[in-house]
Amino acid sequence: MKMLVEIIHRSLKNIRWRRRRSPFLAKHGYSYDVVMVMKVYEAEEKLTRDQMRFTHEEIILRLHNAELETELFFSVQHDELYIKIRIPWERLKFWADKIDYKVSSYFMLLFYAAFN
């Protein structure tokens, strides 16, 4: 078993990691805004009142109710849950306009070049 683990670790070191291309990334030029990392507890672990109240499921439901987009995955060891969060592009544009968010002309040129 130990030998198998060593072989896997050696093969992982040789992998060239790259960002996964998604239609959203190709269209808008960004992927996710924030990543939350949450510990995964064993079934027999004693949880606090707040941990029982704000479960992974509860937090994800609240994010979806706020109309945020999420993507979930576990760490390799399955001891952490990663929640990637982003605001939809149209909503981001709406709120930037609503608060009169100033963007430098350089970024405006980049956006214009990317989306026209």
trRosetta pair geometry for C-beta under 8 A, 3 or more apart (Angstrom, degrees):
i j d omega theta_ij theta_ji phi_ij phi_ji
1 4 5.6 -54 -153 32 34 114
1 5 6.6 34 151 -18 66 103
2 5 5.7 -53 -152 35 34 112
2 6 6.5 35 151 -19 65 105
3 6 5.6 -54 -150 36 33 113
3 7 6.4 36 152 -21 65 104
4 7 5.7 -52 -149 33 32 112
4 8 6.5 32 153 -18 64 105
5 8 5.7 -54 -149 36 32 112
5 9 6.3 32 153 -19 66 106
6 9 5.7 -54 -146 37 31 112
6 10 6.4 31 156 -18 65 105
7 10 5.9 -55 -149 36 29 110
7 11 6.4 25 155 -16 64 108
8 11 5.9 -59 -148 39 30 108
8 12 6.3 32 154 -22 65 106
9 12 5.8 -54 -147 33 30 112
9 13 6.8 35 154 -24 62 101
10 13 5.9 -52 -156 27 33 113
10 14 7.1 24 151 -14 62 107
11 14 5.9 -61 -156 36 38 109
11 15 7.2 52 147 -39 65 95
12 15 5.7 -39 -156 6 42 117
19 25 7.5 -176 145 -161 122 164
19 31 7.2 -134 -169 -50 125 150
21 25 6.1 -136 -152 74 52 129
21 26 6.3 50 -175 -55 98 104
22 25 4.6 94 54 6 82 103
22 26 7.0 -152 89 -5 42 86
22 31 6.8 100 34 -125 124 94
23 26 5.7 -57 -146 39 32 111
23 27 6.1 24 159 -15 67 111
24 27 6.0 -63 -145 41 26 105
24 28 5.9 -21 174 21 67 114
24 31 7.0 101 100 -128 108 52
24 86 8.0 129 154 88 147 159
24 89 7.9 -171 -155 -34 94 118
25 28 6.9 -73 -124 55 19 80
25 29 7.2 63 -172 -112 53 6
25 30 6.9 -114 -125 96 68 15
25 31 4.9 -1 -91 -84 108 81
27 89 7.9 -85 112 -45 111 162
28 89 5.1 -136 -105 -92 141 133
29 110 7.9 126 -159 149 170 107
29 111 7.9 -128 22 -106 151 64
29 114 5.4 -21 -52 -162 133 158
30 33 7.6 49 145 -74 129 66
30 86 7.7 162 118 -134 102 133
31 84 7.7 -39 137 177 101 136
31 86 7.1 -134 134 -68 44 145
32 35 6.5 79 113 -65 133 82
32 71 6.9 -109 -78 28 138 112
32 84 4.0 -66 -124 177 170 104
32 85 6.2 103 -171 60 107 30
32 86 4.5 -119 -131 -51 57 106
33 85 6.1 -56 60 100 91 75
33 86 4.8 130 -3 -114 90 64
33 87 6.2 23 -14 3 149 82
34 84 7.6 158 88 -157 47 47
34 85 4.6 -17 67 61 93 106
34 86 7.7 169 25 -75 68 49
35 82 5.9 -15 -171 -167 109 96
35 83 6.9 151 -159 76 56 48
35 84 5.2 -22 -103 -101 84 65
35 85 7.2 175 -88 16 31 78
36 59 7.6 -120 109 153 160 142
36 82 7.4 151 79 -158 50 45
36 83 4.4 -10 57 58 99 105
36 85 6.7 44 -7 -14 100 120
37 80 5.4 -7 -172 -176 95 125
37 81 7.4 153 -158 76 47 47
37 82 5.7 -16 -103 -102 72 69
37 83 7.9 -165 -74 22 28 74
38 56 6.0 161 102 -99 153 94
38 59 7.5 162 -69 48 155 158
38 80 6.7 145 73 -161 39 69
38 81 4.7 -21 64 60 95 98
38 83 6.8 32 -2 -7 111 111
39 79 6.9 -25 -151 159 71 76
39 80 6.1 -46 -106 -104 41 70
39 81 7.9 -5 79 17 6 82
40 56 7.9 6 -103 -53 76 142
40 74 7.1 9 -39 -132 149 106
40 78 6.4 -68 65 157 157 64
40 79 5.5 -151 49 -162 100 30
40 80 6.2 -143 -4 -78 93 15
40 81 5.6 106 -62 -30 99 93
41 45 4.5 -115 -179 60 107 140
41 47 6.3 112 112 -81 174 103
41 51 7.4 64 -27 174 152 137
42 45 4.7 109 59 -22 81 104
47 51 4.0 -129 -172 94 103 125
47 52 5.0 129 110 -55 126 83
48 51 4.6 97 51 7 76 103
48 52 7.1 -143 92 -3 41 85
49 52 5.9 -58 -152 38 30 108
49 53 6.3 28 151 -20 65 110
50 53 5.4 -55 -142 38 34 111
50 54 6.0 -7 170 17 71 107
51 54 6.8 -67 -128 58 23 79
51 55 7.6 66 163 -85 56 57
52 55 7.0 -4 -165 -59 31 92
53 58 7.2 -96 147 76 48 175
54 58 5.5 -132 -144 85 41 131
54 59 5.9 57 -178 -58 88 97
55 58 4.6 100 50 4 75 102
55 59 7.2 -144 91 -3 41 85
56 59 6.0 -60 -152 37 30 107
56 60 6.3 25 155 -15 66 110
56 81 5.7 25 -124 70 137 166
56 83 8.0 -180 -155 -58 90 127
57 60 5.9 -60 -147 40 29 109
57 61 6.2 31 155 -20 65 108
58 61 5.8 -55 -147 37 29 112
58 62 6.4 29 154 -19 63 106
59 62 5.7 -54 -150 36 32 112
59 63 6.5 33 152 -20 64 104
59 83 7.3 -110 117 -50 120 173
60 63 5.6 -51 -149 35 34 113
60 64 6.4 30 154 -15 65 106
60 70 6.2 -146 -142 85 88 169
60 72 7.1 -14 -108 -67 135 134
60 83 6.7 -143 -90 -125 90 134
61 64 5.8 -57 -147 40 32 108
61 65 6.2 34 153 -20 66 106
62 65 5.6 -51 -143 37 32 113
62 66 6.4 29 155 -15 63 106
63 66 5.8 -60 -151 39 30 108
63 68 4.7 -75 -179 65 83 117
63 70 5.4 71 118 -51 141 131
63 83 7.4 176 -21 169 167 133
63 85 6.2 -108 -151 -118 136 117
64 67 7.4 39 -180 -83 38 25
64 68 7.0 -99 -83 57 28 68
64 70 6.9 -77 -66 9 82 119
67 88 6.9 -57 150 1 97 121
67 91 6.8 150 118 -74 122 159
68 85 5.5 7 157 -164 130 98
68 86 7.0 160 -171 76 85 32
68 87 6.0 -53 -121 -94 84 57
68 88 7.8 -155 -127 -19 37 77
69 85 7.3 141 79 -156 52 48
69 86 5.1 -23 65 66 102 85
69 87 7.5 150 19 -116 88 9
69 88 6.0 104 -23 -67 115 77
70 83 5.7 -26 -157 -170 117 90
70 84 6.5 139 -159 75 57 56
70 85 5.5 -16 -100 -98 79 66
70 86 8.0 171 -81 22 36 66
71 83 7.7 151 73 -159 43 45
71 84 4.4 -11 56 56 93 112
72 81 6.5 -13 -162 -176 101 99
72 82 6.9 152 -153 82 49 60
72 83 5.6 -12 -101 -104 80 67
72 84 7.6 -154 -70 21 32 76
73 81 7.8 165 88 -156 28 59
73 82 5.3 -13 65 58 75 106
73 84 8.0 18 14 -8 94 106
74 78 4.9 14 164 -115 138 62
74 80 7.0 140 -160 81 62 51
74 81 5.9 -39 -101 -103 67 61
74 82 7.3 168 -104 14 14 83
75 78 6.5 -146 68 -53 73 18
75 79 6.0 -41 60 49 127 66
75 80 4.2 52 -14 52 126 96
75 81 7.8 -100 -9 -64 81 23
75 82 6.9 109 -57 -27 72 104
77 80 7.5 55 66 11 95 83
87 91 5.4 -115 168 88 98 115
87 92 4.9 122 104 -66 116 95
88 91 4.6 79 67 12 90 109
88 92 6.9 -159 92 -11 43 88
89 92 5.6 -57 -148 34 30 114
89 93 6.5 28 157 -16 65 104
90 93 5.8 -53 -150 36 32 110
90 94 6.3 36 151 -23 64 106
91 94 5.5 -50 -146 33 34 116
91 95 6.4 23 160 -10 66 106
92 95 6.3 -61 -147 41 27 101
92 96 6.2 28 156 -20 64 110
93 96 5.7 -56 -144 37 29 112
93 97 6.3 27 158 -16 64 107
94 97 6.0 -64 -156 39 26 107
94 98 6.2 28 150 -25 65 110
95 98 5.1 -48 -139 34 37 118
95 99 6.4 15 167 -1 69 104
95 101 7.9 47 121 -20 67 129
96 99 6.7 -67 -146 47 24 91
96 101 4.0 -74 -158 36 76 133
96 103 7.7 22 -179 -42 132 115
97 100 7.2 21 -174 -81 35 40
97 101 7.4 -61 -53 25 23 90
103 107 4.8 -102 173 82 105 125
103 108 5.6 128 106 -57 113 87
103 111 7.8 17 142 -5 154 139
104 107 5.1 91 62 10 80 99
104 108 7.1 -142 101 -5 42 89
105 108 5.2 -52 -146 37 39 117
105 109 6.3 43 154 -22 68 100
106 109 5.9 -55 -155 33 29 110
106 110 6.6 29 148 -18 63 105
107 110 5.4 -49 -147 35 38 114
107 111 6.3 38 154 -17 68 103
108 111 5.8 -53 -146 38 32 109
108 112 6.1 34 153 -21 65 107
109 112 5.6 -53 -143 37 31 113
109 113 6.2 29 157 -17 65 108
110 113 5.8 -59 -147 39 28 109
110 114 6.1 23 156 -19 65 111
111 114 5.7 -58 -142 39 29 109
111 115 6.0 -10 172 11 67 115
112 115 6.9 -76 -135 50 19 85
112 116 5.5 -20 -178 16 63 125
113 116 7.1 -60 -107 49 14 88
